[in-house]
Amino acid sequence: GWPDRNSGVRFDEYLGAIEASGTRLVHCGHMSLSLMSAANARRLGQARFGLLGPGVESWFDFSDKSGRARLVGEAKVRHVADTLNVVQAQVQHIQTNMIVGLDTDQGDLPWELTKRLVELSPGIYPTYFLATNFYNAPLSRELHASGRTLAMPFSLLDTNCFGNMRPLHYSPAELYDRLIDLYEFAYSWRAVFRRTRVTVGGWGKL
């Protein structure tokens, strides 16, 4: 397995070492979608990468891991979906990582766009993380001082089930209801069937 701080930041160096080694190991990695050109995707497939976990994060803010800093909303969804589909032709298992409950999210639109990605890239395995304050960033003090950090044991903060930030535009109950709805959509029988059609059989290439 290759974390983003290695394979992402030093992509050519690390992938070059894998290619030169002649290894037959199957690899997994976490790296930015901004690196995922068609040529790099082919290199990953030839190097026997079976799983990638790219970060999408948000449709409106937070980071530029999609590789298009000026794209937001529907345009960003389409760009990310196109990129994921190119990569999935080479790497069968793609886990996408989204953060929900960010301050830039409000109303129905962020959730509908996230569902749209599942429709446009049916083979992905989406994961949704709750915005969480781990007290490891400059923003942590601001969130704590404004009363937006809930008292919760650090050991319970897994970002999937328990978050400790009060959402700016949703009540906690609404946030969790929307998250449940998102998972029900992304892992419905229809979605699982479409995902299976894309991914089953691809492991034979490895």
LOPA-506544 format. One line per 5 residues: number of its first residue (from 1); their letters; for each residue y, z, x of N, C-alpha, C, O. Coordinates in steps of 0.1 Angstrom, whole numbers, plus 5000, padded with zeros to 4 digits. Layout:
# LOPA-506544
NUM	a	Y:Z:X:Y:Z:X:Y:Z:X:Y:Z:X ~ ...
***
This chain:
# LOPA-506544
1	gwpdr	4988:5000:5008:5000:5000:5000:5013:5000:5009:5013:5006:5019 ~ 5023:4993:5004:5035:4991:5012:5047:4995:5003:5050:4989:4993 ~ 5054:5006:5007:5066:5010:4999:5078:5001:5002:5078:4994:5012 ~ 5088:5001:4993:5099:4993:4994:5107:4994:5007:5112:4985:5012 ~ 5108:5007:5012:5116:5009:5024:5110:5002:5036:5116:5000:5046
6	nsgvr	5097:4997:5035:5091:4989:5046:5090:4975:5042:5097:4966:5048 ~ 5082:4972:5032:5079:4958:5029:5091:4951:5022:5093:4939:5023 ~ 5100:4959:5016:5112:4953:5010:5123:4951:5020:5128:4939:5021 ~ 5126:4961:5027:5138:4960:5036:5134:4951:5048:5142:4943:5053 ~ 5121:4951:5053:5117:4944:5064:5106:4934:5060:5095:4934:5066
11	fdeyl	5108:4926:5050:5098:4918:5044:5091:4909:5054:5079:4909:5055 ~ 5099:4901:5061:5093:4891:5070:5085:4898:5081:5074:4893:5085 ~ 5090:4909:5086:5083:4915:5097:5070:4921:5093:5060:4919:5100 ~ 5070:4928:5082:5057:4934:5077:5047:4924:5072:5035:4925:5075 ~ 5052:4914:5064:5043:4904:5059:5037:4895:5071:5026:4891:5071
16	gaiea	5046:4893:5081:5041:4886:5092:5030:4893:5100:5021:4887:5104 ~ 5031:4906:5101:5021:4914:5107:5008:4913:5099:4997:4912:5105 ~ 5009:4914:5086:4997:4912:5077:4990:4899:5079:4978:4898:5081 ~ 4999:4888:5079:4993:4875:5081:4987:4873:5095:4976:4866:5096 ~ 4993:4878:5105:4988:4877:5119:4975:4884:5121:4967:4881:5129
21	sgtrl	4973:4895:5113:4961:4904:5115:4948:4897:5110:4937:4900:5115 ~ 4949:4888:5100:4938:4882:5095:4929:4891:5086:4918:4888:5083 ~ 4935:4902:5082:4928:4912:5074:4924:4906:5060:4931:4897:5055 ~ 4913:4911:5055:4908:4907:5041:4910:4918:5031:4905:4918:5020 ~ 4918:4928:5035:4922:4939:5026:4930:4934:5015:4938:4924:5016
26	vhcgh	4929:4940:5003:4938:4937:4992:4950:4947:4992:4948:4959:4994 ~ 4962:4942:4991:4974:4950:4993:4981:4952:4980:4980:4944:4970 ~ 4989:4963:4979:4998:4965:4968:5012:4968:4975:5012:4973:4986 ~ 5022:4966:4967:5035:4969:4973:5046:4971:4962:5044:4967:4951 ~ 5057:4978:4966:5068:4980:4958:5080:4973:4965:5084:4977:4976
31	mslsl	5086:4963:4959:5097:4956:4965:5107:4950:4955:5103:4949:4943 ~ 5119:4947:4959:5129:4942:4950:5126:4928:4946:5121:4920:4953 ~ 5129:4925:4933:5128:4912:4928:5137:4902:4935:5135:4890:4935 ~ 5147:4907:4941:5157:4898:4948:5150:4891:4960:5155:4881:4965 ~ 5138:4896:4964:5131:4890:4975:5121:4879:4970:5115:4872:4978
36	msaan	5119:4878:4957:5108:4871:4951:5112:4856:4949:5112:4852:4937 ~ 5114:4849:4959:5115:4834:4958:5101:4829:4956:5091:4836:4959 ~ 5100:4816:4952:5087:4810:4951:5079:4810:4964:5067:4812:4964 ~ 5086:4808:4975:5080:4807:4988:5074:4821:4992:5063:4822:4997 ~ 5082:4832:4990:5077:4845:4993:5066:4849:4984:5057:4856:4988
41	arrlg	5066:4845:4971:5055:4848:4962:5042:4842:4967:5032:4848:4966 ~ 5043:4829:4972:5031:4823:4977:5026:4830:4989:5014:4831:4991 ~ 5035:4835:4998:5030:4843:5010:5023:4855:5005:5013:4859:5012 ~ 5028:4862:4995:5022:4874:4990:5008:4871:4985:4998:4878:4987 ~ 5007:4860:4978:4994:4856:4972:4984:4853:4983:4972:4857:4983
46	qarfg	4988:4845:4993:4980:4842:5005:4976:4854:5013:4965:4854:5019 ~ 4984:4864:5013:4981:4876:5021:4973:4886:5012:4971:4897:5017 ~ 4968:4882:5000:4960:4890:4992:4967:4902:4986:4961:4913:4986 ~ 4979:4900:4982:4985:4911:4974:4980:4910:4960:4982:4900:4953 ~ 4974:4921:4955:4969:4922:4942:4978:4929:4932:4976:4927:4920
51	llgpg	4988:4936:4937:4996:4944:4928:5010:4945:4934:5012:4948:4946 ~ 5020:4943:4925:5034:4946:4929:5041:4954:4919:5038:4953:4907 ~ 5050:4963:4923:5057:4972:4914:5072:4970:4916:5079:4979:4922 ~ 5078:4959:4911:5092:4957:4913:5101:4965:4903:5097:4968:4892 ~ 5112:4970:4908:5121:4978:4900:5131:4969:4893:5138:4961:4899
56	veswf	5132:4970:4880:5142:4962:4872:5154:4972:4869:5166:4968:4870 ~ 5151:4984:4866:5160:4995:4864:5168:4994:4851:5166:5002:4841 ~ 5178:4985:4850:5187:4985:4838:5192:4971:4836:5193:4963:4845 ~ 5195:4967:4823:5200:4954:4820:5216:4954:4822:5221:4943:4821 ~ 5222:4965:4824:5236:4965:4824:5242:4971:4837:5254:4969:4840
61	dfsdk	5235:4980:4844:5241:4987:4855:5230:4992:4864:5218:4988:4863 ~ 5234:5001:4873:5225:5010:4882:5222:5003:4895:5223:5010:4905 ~ 5217:4991:4895:5213:4985:4908:5213:4970:4907:5214:4964:4896 ~ 5211:4964:4918:5209:4949:4918:5196:4945:4923:5195:4936:4931 ~ 5186:4952:4919:5172:4948:4924:5167:4935:4918:5157:4930:4923
66	sgrar	5174:4930:4908:5169:4917:4902:5174:4905:4911:5169:4894:4910 ~ 5184:4908:4920:5189:4897:4929:5201:4890:4923:5205:4881:4930 ~ 5205:4893:4911:5217:4886:4906:5227:4897:4901:5226:4901:4889 ~ 5236:4900:4909:5245:4912:4907:5254:4909:4894:5257:4919:4887 ~ 5257:4897:4891:5266:4894:4880:5260:4892:4867:5266:4891:4857
71	lvgea	5247:4891:4867:5239:4889:4854:5237:4902:4847:5233:4912:4853 ~ 5240:4902:4834:5238:4914:4826:5232:4909:4813:5233:4897:4809 ~ 5226:4919:4805:5222:4916:4792:5211:4905:4791:5202:4905:4799 ~ 5212:4896:4781:5202:4886:4779:5200:4877:4791:5189:4873:4794 ~ 5211:4873:4798:5210:4864:4809:5202:4871:4820:5194:4864:4827
76	kvrhv	5203:4884:4822:5195:4891:4832:5181:4891:4828:5172:4890:4836 ~ 5178:4894:4815:5164:4894:4810:5157:4881:4813:5146:4881:4818 ~ 5164:4870:4811:5158:4856:4813:5155:4854:4828:5145:4848:4832 ~ 5165:4858:4836:5163:4856:4850:5152:4864:4856:5143:4859:4863 ~ 5151:4877:4851:5140:4886:4856:5126:4880:4851:5117:4880:4858
81	adtln	5126:4876:4838:5113:4871:4833:5109:4858:4840:5097:4857:4844 ~ 5118:4849:4843:5114:4837:4851:5109:4841:4865:5099:4835:4869 ~ 5115:4851:4871:5111:4855:4885:5097:4861:4884:5089:4858:4892 ~ 5095:4870:4874:5082:4877:4873:5071:4866:4870:5060:4868:4875 ~ 5074:4856:4862:5063:4846:4859:5060:4838:4872:5048:4834:4873
86	vvqaq	5070:4835:4880:5067:4828:4893:5058:4837:4902:5048:4832:4907 ~ 5061:4850:4903:5054:4859:4911:5040:4861:4906:5030:4861:4913 ~ 5038:4862:4892:5025:4864:4886:5016:4853:4888:5004:4855:4887 ~ 5021:4841:4891:5012:4830:4894:5005:4832:4907:4994:4826:4910 ~ 5010:4841:4916:5004:4844:4929:4998:4858:4929:4988:4860:4936
91	vqhiq	5004:4868:4923:5000:4882:4923:4997:4886:4909:5006:4886:4900 ~ 4985:4889:4906:4981:4890:4892:4986:4903:4885:4990:4902:4873 ~ 4987:4914:4892:4991:4927:4885:5005:4930:4889:5008:4933:4900 ~ 5014:4929:4879:5028:4932:4881:5032:4944:4872:5031:4943:4860 ~ 5036:4955:4878:5041:4967:4871:5056:4967:4872:5061:4969:4883
96	tnmiv	5063:4965:4861:5078:4966:4861:5082:4980:4858:5077:4987:4850 ~ 5093:4984:4865:5098:4998:4863:5112:4997:4857:5121:4992:4863 ~ 5114:5003:4845:5127:5004:4839:5131:5019:4837:5122:5027:4836 ~ 5144:5021:4838:5149:5035:4835:5156:5035:4822:5165:5026:4819 ~ 5153:5044:4813:5159:5045:4800:5168:5057:4799:5165:5067:4806
101	gldtd	5178:5057:4791:5187:5068:4789:5199:5068:4799:5205:5079:4800 ~ 5201:5057:4805:5213:5057:4814:5226:5057:4806:5226:5053:4795 ~ 5237:5060:4813:5250:5061:4806:5254:5047:4801:5262:5047:4791 ~ 5250:5037:4807:5254:5023:4802:5246:5019:4790:5250:5009:4784 ~ 5236:5026:4786:5228:5022:4775:5233:5029:4762:5236:5041:4762
106	qgdlp	5235:5021:4752:5239:5026:4739:5235:5017:4728:5235:5004:4730 ~ 5232:5022:4716:5228:5014:4705:5214:5008:4707:5206:5013:4714 ~ 5212:4997:4699:5199:4990:4699:5196:4980:4710:5185:4978:4714 ~ 5207:4975:4716:5206:4963:4725:5197:4966:4737:5189:4957:4740 ~ 5199:4977:4744:5191:4979:4756:5176:4979:4753:5168:4973:4761
111	weltk	5172:4984:4742:5158:4985:4738:5153:4972:4733:5141:4968:4736 ~ 5161:4964:4726:5157:4951:4722:5155:4942:4734:5146:4933:4734 ~ 5164:4943:4744:5163:4934:4756:5150:4938:4764:5144:4929:4769 ~ 5147:4951:4764:5135:4955:4771:5122:4950:4764:5113:4946:4771 ~ 5122:4949:4751:5111:4943:4744:5111:4928:4746:5100:4922:4747
116	rlvel	5123:4922:4748:5123:4908:4750:5117:4904:4763:5110:4894:4764 ~ 5118:4912:4773:5111:4910:4786:5096:4909:4784:5089:4901:4790 ~ 5090:4918:4776:5076:4918:4773:5072:4905:4767:5061:4900:4769 ~ 5080:4900:4758:5077:4887:4751:5078:4875:4761:5069:4867:4761 ~ 5088:4875:4770:5090:4864:4779:5080:4865:4791:5077:4854:4797
121	spgiy	5076:4876:4795:5066:4878:4806:5054:4886:4801:5053:4898:4804 ~ 5046:4880:4794:5035:4887:4787:5025:4893:4796:5017:4902:4792 ~ 5024:4889:4809:5014:4895:4817:5018:4908:4824:5009:4914:4831 ~ 5030:4912:4823:5035:4924:4831:5029:4937:4824:5026:4937:4812 ~ 5028:4947:4832:5025:4961:4828:5038:4969:4829:5041:4974:4840
126	ptyfl	5045:4971:4818:5058:4977:4819:5057:4993:4820:5049:4998:4813 ~ 5065:4999:4828:5066:5014:4828:5080:5017:4826:5090:5011:4831 ~ 5082:5028:4818:5096:5032:4814:5098:5046:4819:5091:5056:4815 ~ 5108:5048:4827:5111:5061:4833:5124:5067:4826:5133:5060:4824 ~ 5123:5080:4824:5135:5087:4819:5145:5090:4830:5141:5094:4841
131	atnfy	5157:5088:4827:5168:5092:4837:5166:5106:4840:5167:5115:4831 ~ 5165:5110:4852:5162:5124:4857:5171:5128:4868:5173:5120:4878 ~ 5176:5140:4868:5184:5145:4879:5175:5153:4888:5170:5164:4885 ~ 5172:5148:4900:5164:5155:4910:5172:5162:4920:5167:5167:4930 ~ 5185:5163:4918:5194:5170:4927:5193:5164:4941:5194:5171:4951
136	napls	5193:5151:4942:5191:5144:4955:5202:5133:4956:5200:5124:4965 ~ 5213:5134:4948:5223:5123:4949:5236:5130:4946:5237:5140:4940 ~ 5247:5123:4951:5261:5129:4948:5263:5131:4934:5271:5140:4930 ~ 5258:5122:4925:5260:5123:4911:5254:5136:4905:5258:5140:4894 ~ 5244:5142:4912:5237:5154:4907:5247:5165:4904:5246:5172:4894
141	relha	5256:5168:4913:5266:5179:4911:5274:5177:4899:5278:5186:4891 ~ 5279:5164:4897:5287:5161:4886:5280:5163:4873:5285:5168:4863 ~ 5267:5158:4872:5259:5160:4860:5257:5174:4857:5257:5179:4845 ~ 5254:5182:4867:5252:5197:4865:5264:5204:4860:5264:5212:4851 ~ 5276:5200:4867:5288:5207:4863:5293:5204:4849:5300:5212:4842
146	sgrtl	5289:5192:4844:5293:5188:4831:5283:5192:4820:5285:5189:4808 ~ 5273:5200:4824:5264:5205:4814:5254:5195:4809:5247:5197:4799 ~ 5252:5184:4817:5242:5174:4812:5229:5175:4819:5220:5167:4816 ~ 5227:5185:4827:5214:5187:4833:5207:5199:4826:5212:5210:4827 ~ 5195:5197:4821:5188:5208:4814:5180:5216:4824:5176:5211:4834
151	ampfs	5179:5229:4820:5171:5238:4829:5156:5235:4826:5151:5237:4815 ~ 5150:5230:4836:5136:5226:4835:5129:5228:4849:5135:5223:4859 ~ 5117:5234:4850:5111:5235:4863:5109:5222:4870:5105:5212:4864 ~ 5112:5222:4883:5112:5209:4891:5098:5203:4890:5097:5191:4890 ~ 5087:5211:4890:5074:5206:4890:5070:5198:4877:5060:5191:4877
156	lldtn	5078:5199:4866:5075:5192:4854:5083:5179:4853:5080:5171:4844 ~ 5091:5176:4863:5099:5164:4863:5091:5152:4868:5091:5149:4880 ~ 5084:5145:4859:5076:5134:4863:5082:5121:4859:5076:5110:4861 ~ 5093:5121:4852:5101:5110:4847:5095:5102:4836:5102:5094:4829 ~ 5082:5104:4834:5075:5097:4823:5075:5105:4810:5077:5100:4799
161	cfgnm	5073:5118:4811:5071:5127:4800:5083:5136:4798:5087:5140:4787 ~ 5089:5141:4809:5099:5151:4809:5111:5146:4817:5110:5144:4829 ~ 5123:5145:4811:5135:5142:4818:5144:5154:4816:5143:5162:4807 ~ 5154:5156:4825:5162:5168:4824:5177:5165:4823:5186:5173:4825 ~ 5180:5152:4818:5194:5148:4816:5196:5146:4801:5188:5140:4794
166	rplhy	5208:5151:4797:5212:5149:4783:5217:5135:4782:5227:5131:4789 ~ 5212:5126:4774:5217:5112:4773:5232:5112:4768:5235:5121:4760 ~ 5239:5103:4772:5253:5102:4768:5255:5097:4754:5264:5101:4747 ~ 5246:5087:4751:5248:5080:4738:5237:5082:4728:5237:5076:4717 ~ 5227:5090:4731:5216:5093:4722:5213:5108:4722:5215:5115:4732
171	spael	5209:5113:4711:5204:5127:4710:5190:5126:4717:5184:5116:4718 ~ 5185:5138:4723:5172:5138:4729:5161:5133:4719:5152:5126:4724 ~ 5162:5137:4707:5151:5133:4697:5152:5117:4695:5141:5111:4695 ~ 5164:5112:4695:5165:5097:4693:5160:5090:4705:5153:5080:4704 ~ 5163:5095:4717:5158:5089:4730:5143:5089:4730:5137:5078:4733
176	ydrli	5137:5100:4727:5122:5100:4727:5116:5091:4716:5106:5085:4718 ~ 5122:5091:4704:5117:5082:4694:5118:5067:4698:5109:5060:4696 ~ 5129:5064:4704:5130:5050:4709:5120:5047:4720:5115:5036:4721 ~ 5118:5057:4729:5108:5055:4740:5094:5053:4734:5086:5044:4739 ~ 5091:5061:4724:5078:5060:4717:5076:5046:4711:5066:5039:4713
181	dlyef	5087:5041:4704:5087:5028:4698:5085:5017:4709:5078:5007:4706 ~ 5091:5019:4721:5090:5009:4731:5076:5008:4736:5071:4997:4738 ~ 5069:5020:4738:5056:5019:4743:5046:5014:4733:5037:5006:4736 ~ 5049:5017:4720:5040:5011:4709:5041:4996:4709:5032:4989:4706 ~ 5053:4991:4712:5055:4976:4712:5048:4970:4725:5041:4960:4724
186	ayswr	5051:4976:4736:5046:4970:4749:5031:4971:4750:5025:4964:4758 ~ 5025:4981:4744:5010:4983:4745:5003:4982:4731:4993:4988:4729 ~ 5009:4974:4722:5003:4971:4710:4990:4962:4712:4989:4957:4723 ~ 4982:4961:4703:4970:4952:4705:4974:4938:4707:4968:4931:4716 ~ 4985:4933:4701:4990:4920:4703:4994:4918:4718:4991:4908:4724
191	avfrr	5002:4928:4723:5007:4927:4736:4995:4928:4746:4995:4921:4756 ~ 4986:4937:4744:4974:4938:4753:4966:4925:4753:4962:4921:4764 ~ 4964:4919:4742:4957:4906:4741:4964:4895:4750:4958:4888:4757 ~ 4977:4894:4748:4985:4884:4755:4985:4887:4770:4984:4878:4778 ~ 4985:4900:4774:4985:4904:4788:4971:4901:4794:4970:4896:4805
196	trvtv	4961:4903:4786:4947:4901:4791:4945:4886:4794:4939:4882:4804 ~ 4951:4877:4785:4949:4863:4787:4956:4858:4800:4951:4849:4806 ~ 4966:4865:4805:4973:4861:4817:4966:4867:4829:4965:4860:4839 ~ 4961:4879:4828:4957:4886:4840:4942:4886:4843:4938:4886:4855 ~ 4934:4886:4833:4919:4886:4835:4915:4873:4842:4918:4862:4837
201	ggwgk	4907:4874:4852:4902:4863:4859:4910:4860:4872:4905:4854:4882 ~ 4922:4866:4873:4931:4863:4885:4925:4871:4897:4927:4867:4908 ~ 4918:4882:4894:4913:4890:4906:4902:4882:4913:4899:4885:4925 ~ 4897:4871:4907:4887:4863:4914:4892:4856:4926:4885:4853:4935 ~ 4906:4854:4926:4912:4848:4938:4911:4857:4950:4912:4852:4962
206	l	4910:4870:4948:4909:4880:4959:4896:4882:4964:4894:4890:4974
***
